[in-house]
Amino acid sequence: MAFQTINPTTNELIQSFEEITSESLEKAVANATSTFDVWKKIDYKERAKLLYEVAGLLREKKLELSKLITLEMGKLLTHAEGEIKLSAEIFDYYAKNAEVLLADTVLHPDHGEAFIRSSPIGVLLGIEPWNFPFYQVARFAAPNLMIGNTILMKHASNVPQCALAIEDIFKEAGAPIGLYTNLFLSGKNASKLIADPRIKGVSLTGSEAAGISVATEAGKHIKKSVLELGGSDAFIILEDADIDKAVEWAVVGRINNNGQCCVASKRFIAVESIAEEFLKKFTEKMSGLQVGDPIKNTTDLGPLCSEEAASNIETQVRRAVDGGAKIILGGKRVQRDGAYMEPTILTDITSENPVFYEEFFGPVALFFTVKNEKEAIQLANDSPYGLGGSIFTQDIDRGKRIADQIDTGMVFINHPTWTQADLPFGGTKNSGYGREMAALGLEEFVNKKLIRTSELSDPF
């Protein structure tokens, strides 16, 4: 399998890397295992020093690393800089808070004393996607390194230089060999690696197909897994919403990361009394986006991550139209070199349309009109996915009440689904299971060990 840097702005091949050999893979697993035996005994303060150092290096190298992200997957440079900033904040958050969050939990049994202690479990395998090549790694690696686990990382094949840069940062920060190891490994061989008894858990962010493969292997070998498998977030606009603000956030929610975000706003659901006004203003804003070179500050929308991705979403739009959908805006490839797709809005998508239950991973918005709040909730929940969602209303109590009825892992009121270091991230249904980030993210790959003391005279 080829691991290649192909600039999606030009579709030019920049550099290629070979898959890791079986001998080198064995050495990597052995190093991670032996390092775990040492790392698990190091106290939180020493672990935190390493994470603070990693955060500092990320900030120091922000422009260099951001340009690498833009080169490999086409993210706007300004957004790439934001990703590096967020990644550094995540390392800082766990360095600062992990010791308190993982402190013993004292219990109060009827007899004797008891407490729960959080202990590391061993070597973990991370399988991460290309769309946030540093943030995705940070949210998995930072908490688990603070727990005392060690990390083997299989990154996406189209961001190999980002993958190497992260490993180099750990080395520069003083991480021992085997603490964090990049693996140029195919998805097929990564699934096989799960069977290795030295691997104690696996976390994947990726497609449903990849999730099925990983969950199957993990279950077969009785290992913990965490899956984040994408979404089709609903963006509900109620009749009492501030329409101008809703439109502003709708554009941000849809084209963030050039539309390639698991928690991007993808299905826009407006009640009929304000649907026409919202759609008119939304279309105007989307049509005014500047498509171009992601390095330039004047660009609003860059390329998709690859020519294949752009071709796939163009085909998906055609299938939608063949199924009865109408194109309000865009719908075609941009006539220039690179993996570009026009900002697109589709309407009249019924449940019979073959794309109705699919995720659109690009700058394509699906627009729906409903009669009322009840229908908005029903449509929002009519999806195999359950990652995030948004509700726009000036009545916050109403927004909270509706949020409670949305079948997703996250709901934001008056804002697109977002992420930050101190908020848990994860979904339900076909969007996967488990959580990353915040206190919940620390609890996935730990042994919650009960320690009980009692007097000999205590009854059993």
C-alpha positions in Angstrom: 0.0 0.0 0.0 1.3 3.5 -0.9 1.5 6.3 1.6 1.6 9.4 -0.5 1.6 13.1 -0.2 -0.6 14.3 -3.1 -1.3 18.0 -3.0 -5.1 18.2 -3.6 -4.8 21.9 -4.8 -2.9 20.6 -7.9 -3.2 16.8 -7.7 0.6 16.7 -7.8 2.4 13.7 -6.2 4.9 15.1 -3.8 6.4 12.2 -1.9 5.8 8.5 -1.3 6.5 6.2 1.7 6.6 2.4 2.0 4.5 0.3 4.4 6.3 -0.9 7.5 8.0 -4.3 7.2 6.8 -7.1 9.4 10.2 -7.1 11.2 9.9 -3.3 12.0 6.3 -3.8 13.1 7.3 -6.5 15.6 10.1 -4.2 16.9 7.6 -1.4 17.3 5.1 -3.5 19.3 7.9 -4.9 21.4 9.2 -1.4 22.2 5.7 -0.1 23.1 5.2 -3.1 25.4 8.5 -2.7 27.2 8.1 1.0 27.5 4.7 0.5 29.1 6.2 -1.5 31.9 8.3 1.6 32.7 5.8 4.4 31.8 3.0 3.0 34.0 5.2 3.5 37.1 6.0 7.2 36.3 4.0 9.6 38.3 1.5 12.1 36.8 3.8 15.1 37.2 6.5 13.5 35.1 4.1 12.4 32.4 2.6 16.0 32.4 6.1 17.5 31.8 6.3 15.5 28.5 2.8 16.6 27.4 3.5 20.3 28.2 6.7 20.0 26.1 4.7 18.5 23.2 2.2 21.4 23.5 5.0 23.9 23.5 6.6 22.4 20.4 3.3 22.4 18.6 2.9 26.1 19.2 6.5 26.8 18.3 6.2 25.0 15.0 2.6 26.1 14.3 3.2 27.7 10.8 5.4 24.9 9.6 2.9 22.2 10.7 -0.1 24.1 9.4 1.5 24.4 5.9 2.1 20.6 6.1 -1.6 20.0 6.8 -2.6 22.3 3.9 -0.2 20.6 1.6 -1.4 17.1 2.3 -5.2 17.4 2.7 -6.1 20.9 1.5 -7.3 22.6 4.7 -7.4 26.4 4.7 -4.1 27.5 6.2 -5.9 29.7 8.8 -8.0 26.6 9.8 -4.9 24.5 9.9 -3.3 27.0 12.4 -6.5 26.7 14.4 -6.1 22.9 14.5 -2.6 23.2 15.8 -3.7 25.6 18.5 -6.5 23.3 19.5 -4.1 20.3 19.6 -1.7 22.1 21.9 -4.6 23.0 24.2 -5.6 19.4 24.4 -2.1 18.3 25.5 -2.1 21.1 28.1 -5.6 20.2 29.3 -4.7 16.6 30.2 -1.3 17.6 31.6 -3.0 19.9 33.9 -6.1 18.0 34.8 -5.5 14.2 34.4 -4.2 13.6 37.9 -7.3 15.1 39.6 -9.7 13.5 37.1 -8.1 10.1 37.7 -7.8 10.4 41.4 -9.1 7.5 43.6 -12.9 7.5 44.1 -13.7 6.7 47.7 -16.7 4.4 48.2 -18.7 3.9 51.4 -19.6 0.3 51.8 -21.6 -1.0 54.8 -18.5 -2.5 56.2 -14.8 -1.7 55.9 -13.3 0.7 53.4 -13.1 0.7 49.6 -12.0 2.9 46.7 -11.7 2.8 42.9 -8.3 3.3 41.4 -7.7 4.1 37.7 -4.9 2.0 36.3 -3.4 1.9 32.7 -4.1 -1.2 30.6 -1.2 -1.3 28.2 -0.4 -0.7 24.6 -3.2 1.0 22.6 -3.6 1.1 18.8 -5.0 4.3 17.3 -6.4 4.4 13.8 -6.9 8.0 12.7 -8.3 9.8 9.7 -6.8 12.5 7.5 -9.3 15.4 8.0 -7.8 16.6 11.3 -4.3 15.0 11.2 -3.1 16.6 14.4 -6.3 17.1 16.5 -7.4 13.5 16.0 -4.1 12.3 17.3 -4.1 14.7 20.2 -7.5 13.8 21.5 -6.5 10.1 21.6 -2.9 10.2 22.6 -2.9 12.9 25.3 -5.4 11.3 27.7 -4.0 7.8 27.3 -0.4 8.9 27.8 -1.4 10.6 31.0 -3.2 7.4 32.1 0.1 5.5 31.6 -0.7 3.7 28.4 1.6 3.7 25.4 0.5 4.4 21.8 0.9 2.8 18.4 -0.6 5.1 15.7 -1.8 4.1 12.3 -2.5 7.3 10.5 -4.3 7.9 7.2 -2.3 7.0 4.1 -2.7 10.5 2.5 -1.1 12.5 5.4 2.2 10.6 5.9 4.3 13.7 6.5 1.9 14.9 9.2 2.2 11.5 10.8 6.0 11.6 10.8 5.9 15.2 12.1 3.9 14.2 15.1 6.2 11.3 15.9 9.2 13.7 15.5 7.6 16.2 18.0 7.4 13.4 20.6 11.0 12.5 20.0 12.1 16.1 20.3 10.0 16.5 23.5 12.0 13.6 25.1 9.6 10.8 24.8 11.2 7.3 25.3 11.3 5.0 22.4 8.1 3.1 22.3 5.9 5.7 24.0 4.4 7.0 20.8 5.1 5.2 17.5 3.9 6.0 14.0 3.1 3.0 11.8 2.8 3.2 8.1 0.3 0.3 8.1 -2.6 -0.6 5.8 -6.1 -0.8 7.2 -6.1 -4.5 6.6 -2.9 -5.0 8.5 -4.0 -2.7 11.3 -7.1 -4.9 11.8 -4.8 -7.9 11.9 -2.6 -6.2 14.5 -5.6 -6.0 16.9 -5.2 -9.8 17.4 -1.8 -9.4 18.9 -2.1 -10.1 22.7 0.2 -7.2 23.5 -2.4 -4.8 22.1 -4.9 -4.0 24.9 -7.3 -1.6 23.2 -8.1 0.2 19.9 -9.7 3.5 19.0 -10.8 4.3 15.4 -12.2 7.4 13.7 -13.2 6.5 10.2 -15.9 5.0 8.0 -18.6 2.5 9.0 -16.9 -0.2 7.1 -13.6 0.4 8.9 -15.6 0.5 12.2 -17.2 -2.9 11.6 -13.8 -4.4 10.8 -12.2 -3.0 13.9 -15.1 -3.8 16.2 -15.2 -7.3 14.9 -11.6 -7.9 15.5 -11.7 -6.3 18.9 -14.7 -8.2 20.0 -13.2 -11.5 18.7 -10.2 -10.9 21.0 -12.1 -9.4 23.9 -10.6 -6.0 23.7 -12.0 -2.6 24.4 -12.7 -0.4 21.4 -13.9 3.2 20.8 -15.4 4.1 17.5 -16.3 7.5 15.9 -17.8 6.8 12.5 -19.0 10.1 11.1 -22.4 11.7 11.0 -25.1 13.6 9.2 -25.8 16.4 11.7 -29.1 18.1 11.6 -29.2 21.9 11.8 -32.7 22.9 13.0 -33.9 26.5 12.4 -37.1 27.3 14.4 -39.5 30.1 13.7 -38.1 32.2 16.6 -34.5 31.9 15.5 -32.3 34.9 14.7 -32.2 34.2 11.0 -29.1 36.2 10.1 -27.1 34.6 12.9 -28.4 31.1 11.9 -27.4 31.7 8.3 -23.9 32.9 9.4 -23.4 29.8 11.5 -25.0 27.5 8.8 -22.3 28.5 6.4 -19.5 27.9 8.9 -21.1 24.6 10.0 -21.3 23.3 6.5 -18.0 24.4 4.9 -15.7 24.1 8.0 -12.7 22.0 6.8 -13.9 22.4 3.3 -17.1 20.4 4.3 -15.1 17.4 5.4 -15.9 17.2 9.1 -17.7 14.5 10.9 -19.7 17.0 12.9 -20.3 19.4 10.0 -23.9 20.6 9.7 -25.2 18.6 6.8 -29.0 18.5 6.9 -30.7 21.9 7.3 -34.2 21.7 8.6 -36.3 24.9 8.7 -39.9 25.3 9.9 -42.0 26.5 7.0 -42.8 30.0 8.3 -39.1 31.0 8.0 -37.8 28.5 5.5 -38.0 30.7 2.4 -36.1 33.6 4.1 -33.5 31.3 5.5 -32.9 29.4 2.2 -32.6 32.7 0.3 -30.1 34.2 2.7 -28.2 30.9 3.0 -28.0 30.5 -0.8 -26.6 34.1 -1.1 -23.9 33.5 1.5 -22.9 30.1 0.0 -22.8 31.5 -3.5 -20.5 34.3 -2.4 -17.8 32.0 -1.1 -14.4 32.4 -2.6 -13.1 29.1 -3.9 -9.3 28.9 -4.4 -5.9 28.2 -3.0 -6.1 27.2 0.6 -2.8 29.0 1.4 -4.4 32.4 0.6 -6.2 34.3 3.3 -8.9 35.4 0.8 -10.0 31.8 0.2 -13.2 30.6 1.9 -13.4 27.1 0.4 -10.4 25.0 -0.6 -10.2 21.6 -2.3 -11.4 18.3 -1.0 -8.7 16.0 0.3 -8.2 14.1 -2.9 -9.4 13.7 -6.5 -11.2 10.6 -5.5 -13.1 12.4 -2.8 -14.1 15.2 -5.2 -15.2 12.7 -7.9 -17.2 10.7 -5.3 -19.2 13.6 -4.0 -19.9 14.8 -7.5 -21.3 11.4 -8.3 -23.3 11.4 -5.1 -24.9 14.8 -6.1 -25.8 13.3 -9.5 -27.4 10.3 -7.8 -29.4 12.7 -5.6 -30.7 14.5 -8.7 -31.5 11.3 -10.4 -33.5 10.4 -7.3 -35.6 13.6 -7.5 -33.5 16.2 -5.7 -33.2 19.8 -7.1 -30.0 21.8 -7.2 -30.4 25.3 -5.8 -26.7 26.1 -6.0 -23.6 24.5 -7.5 -23.7 20.8 -8.1 -20.5 20.5 -10.2 -16.8 20.4 -10.0 -15.0 23.7 -10.1 -13.2 24.2 -13.5 -9.7 24.4 -12.3 -6.8 22.1 -11.4 -7.2 20.2 -8.1 -9.9 18.4 -6.1 -12.5 21.2 -6.0 -16.2 21.0 -5.7 -18.6 23.9 -5.9 -20.5 24.9 -2.8 -23.8 23.1 -3.3 -27.4 23.2 -1.9 -29.9 20.4 -2.7 -33.6 20.5 -1.9 -36.6 18.2 -2.4 -34.8 15.1 -1.0 -37.4 12.5 0.0 -36.8 9.3 2.0 -37.1 7.4 -1.2 -34.0 9.2 -2.6 -31.0 6.8 -2.5 -28.9 9.5 -0.8 -31.4 10.4 1.9 -29.6 8.3 4.6 -26.1 8.9 3.3 -23.4 11.3 4.7 -22.2 14.0 2.3 -18.5 14.6 3.1 -17.9 17.8 1.3 -19.5 21.3 0.7 -23.0 20.0 -0.1 -25.9 21.1 2.1 -29.3 19.3 2.1 -32.2 21.6 2.8 -35.6 20.4 4.2 -38.8 22.3 5.1 -41.1 21.0 7.9 -44.3 22.2 9.3 -43.4 22.5 13.0 -41.1 21.6 15.8 -42.4 18.1 16.1 -41.6 17.3 12.4 -38.2 18.9 12.8 -37.4 16.5 15.6 -38.7 13.5 13.7 -36.7 14.4 10.6 -33.5 15.1 12.6 -33.8 11.6 14.2 -34.6 9.9 10.8 -30.9 9.0 10.2 -28.7 6.1 10.9 -26.2 8.5 12.4 -26.2 10.1 15.8 -23.1 12.2 16.2 -24.1 15.8 16.7 -26.7 18.4 15.9 -27.8 22.0 16.3 -30.9 23.9 17.3 -31.4 27.6 16.5 -34.0 29.4 18.7 -34.0 32.4 20.9 -35.8 30.4 23.6 -33.0 28.6 25.3 -35.3 26.5 27.5 -37.1 25.4 24.4 -33.8 24.5 22.8 -32.8 22.4 25.8 -36.2 20.6 25.7 -35.7 19.8 22.0 -32.1 18.8 22.5 -33.2 16.2 25.0 -35.3 14.6 22.2 -32.5 14.4 19.6 -30.9 11.0 19.3 -27.2 12.1 19.1 -24.2 12.1 21.3 -23.9 15.9 21.2 -26.4 18.8 20.6 -25.4 22.5 20.5 -27.9 25.3 20.8 -27.3 28.4 18.6 -24.0 27.0 17.3 -22.9 24.2 15.0 -21.5 21.1 16.7 -18.0 21.9 17.8 -15.2 20.6 19.9 -12.8 21.7 22.6 -10.5 20.1 25.1 -12.9 20.1 28.1 -16.0 18.8 26.3 -16.6 15.1 25.6 -16.9 14.0 22.0 -18.7 11.0 20.6 -22.0 9.7 19.2 -24.5 6.9 19.1 -26.2 4.7 16.5 -24.0 4.2 13.5 -21.8 7.1 14.6 -20.1 4.7 16.9 -19.7 4.4 20.7 -17.4 5.6 23.5 -16.1 9.1 24.1 -13.0 11.1 23.7 -11.9 14.3 25.4 -12.7 15.7 28.8 -13.2 13.5 31.9 -15.1 10.9 29.9 -12.2 10.5 27.4 -10.0 9.6 30.3 -12.2 6.7 31.4 -12.2 4.6 28.2 -8.9 2.8 28.4 -8.4 2.4 32.1 -8.9 -0.5 34.6 -11.3 0.8 37.2 -9.9 -1.3 40.0 -11.8 -1.9 43.2 -9.6 -2.0 46.3 -11.4 -3.1 49.5 -10.1 -3.4 53.0 -12.2 -5.0 55.8 -11.8 -6.4 59.3 -11.7 -10.2 59.8 -14.9 -10.0 61.7 -16.8 -8.2 58.9 -19.6 -10.4 57.5 -19.4 -11.5 53.8 
